[in-house]
Amino acid sequence: MSSSRSRLFPTFVVTAAGLLLGACSHSTAAQSLSVRELNIVDEHGQARIRIGAPLPDPKGLKRAVTVYGLQFMDPSGHEIGGLAMIDSLGIRGLCFDSEEGYEAMCVSLIQGQPNITFRHDWKERITLGVVDGIAGIVLHDAQGQPRLKLEVDKDGATRMVGAASTPRSAAPIPAPH
């Protein structure tokens, strides 16, 4: 009898394993996954995309406010952009960072108003947006000071501010027809 048991035991183990695997393969997929942070890593194990609620501070920097969203990182783990929600300020935006770490380009909703901002050397250089129904473009100098503002209001009225003097090297803007 013991020899027949020893022959039946491997058959039992294989059958039991098959039943367990079969039961696992027929299980239903999870309906949801709830986590505070999810990291997508590259082939070297470095997090390159992070989803977080909230997102951690960027490497070497401290956030002034709590941010929720999606963070993009370079091969060294430094933040290079993201899609974020800043509830305390009413901001939702997609931004890409410069090599120096500032937000170089952002497409946002700021308190429900659309805005696109371009920065250079940590300073705003161009902003486009709609505020209270007035579409505007603002050009800033290298120090970030607004120098030229073009606006079109809800009724189609236009306004240009800051173009009082025309440098000799610049051609005047032709009037619309």
Salt bridges, closest charged atoms under 4 A:
GLU37 OE2 - ARG50 NE 3.44
ASP42 OD2 - ARG48 NH1 3.64
GLU43 OE2 - HIS44 NE2 3.47
ASP57 OD2 - LYS62 NZ 3.43
ASP74 OD1 - HIS78 ND1 3.90
GLU79 OE1 - ARG63 NH2 2.78
ASP87 OD1 - ARG92 NH2 3.57
ASP121 OD2 - HIS120 NE2 3.43
GLU124 OE2 - ARG119 NH2 3.68
GLU124 OE1 - HIS140 NE2 3.74
ASP141 OD2 - ARG147 NE 2.72
GLU151 OE2 - LYS149 NZ 3.38
GLU151 OE1 - ARG159 NE 3.29
